[in-house]
């Protein structure tokens, strides 16, 4: 297929590389042209504008940062909408507000262009190994049209519902995951205050009902004090802003998420936005004396 890709960051670059390796005719657009160099050297075509990218492709996949970024990419000056032919599809794999996904789907529908919000979970390693979990919102027929592409990027593809439903599922995913990171930070904080071996505590917990991928990965980073790798916490901070805004709009109580959001706020205030979210342990340690004190 003729596929376009926008968003060549930590996640997007290996995803685009997978499509290129599979033999698809891959085209790229990026705000920073230097980010396209590696894939261009392997044969990907670089387009000067999003509109030119859309005009060349049957499907464009994007994975960028915010709702505003996706809206600008799609309908800003020189955006994808200016180049798409009827029957084309925009698959957005970013994490954005459900309302924005619904609004973009409606605007595209008026042009005869398909839409899928298909955010992902699994992180950089899953992107490299093509084992991402993909949560899709949009028309079932559009999903089937692009399923061969998505199957090269993820191991589990779930059609959650209509446009925006994929983003709702991603918000739920982020709540469970980041609340778990906060719980791990509190566990490590308590264990350290007692003066016990944190690695031994982690090994013990991994053998019981508290075992999880979050405890294994994030707990390991907390033990090593290695906050430089992983997903930048500013992205989880953004995600929690989205989900709490939705909760406020709907009148849904999310007390645990609200507390975790405050810890993320504190991490941002400490300048930890570029650190991995396991840096939440540092927020607890800075808050006051330990239990042992």
HELIX and SHEET records of a PDB file:
HELIX    1   1 UNK A   12  UNK A   21  1                                  10    
HELIX    2   2 UNK A   33  UNK A   36  5                                   4    
HELIX    3   3 UNK A   37  UNK A   41  1                                   5    
HELIX    4   4 UNK A   50  UNK A   56  1                                   7    
HELIX    5   5 UNK A   67  UNK A   75  1                                   9    
HELIX    6   6 UNK A   80  UNK A   82  5                                   3    
HELIX    7   7 UNK A   98  UNK A  109  1                                  12    
HELIX    8   8 UNK A  123  UNK A  129  1                                   7    
HELIX    9   9 UNK A  140  UNK A  150  1                                  11    
HELIX   10  10 UNK A  165  UNK A  193  1                                  29    
HELIX   11  11 UNK A  198  UNK A  206  1                                   9    
HELIX   12  12 UNK A  213  UNK A  224  1                                  12    
HELIX   13  13 UNK A  233  UNK A  250  1                                  18    
HELIX   14  14 UNK A  255  UNK A  269  1                                  15    
HELIX   15  15 UNK A  277  UNK A  279  5                                   3    
HELIX   16  16 UNK A  280  UNK A  287  1                                   8    
SHEET    1   A 8 UNK A  45  UNK A  46  0                                        
SHEET    2   A 8 UNK A  25  UNK A  29  1                                        
SHEET    3   A 8 UNK A   2  UNK A   6  1                                        
SHEET    4   A 8 UNK A  59  UNK A  62  1                                        
SHEET    5   A 8 UNK A  89  UNK A  92  1                                        
SHEET    6   A 8 UNK A 114  UNK A 121  1                                        
SHEET    7   A 8 UNK A 132  UNK A 138 -1                                        
SHEET    8   A 8 UNK A 154  UNK A 161  1                                        
END                                                                             
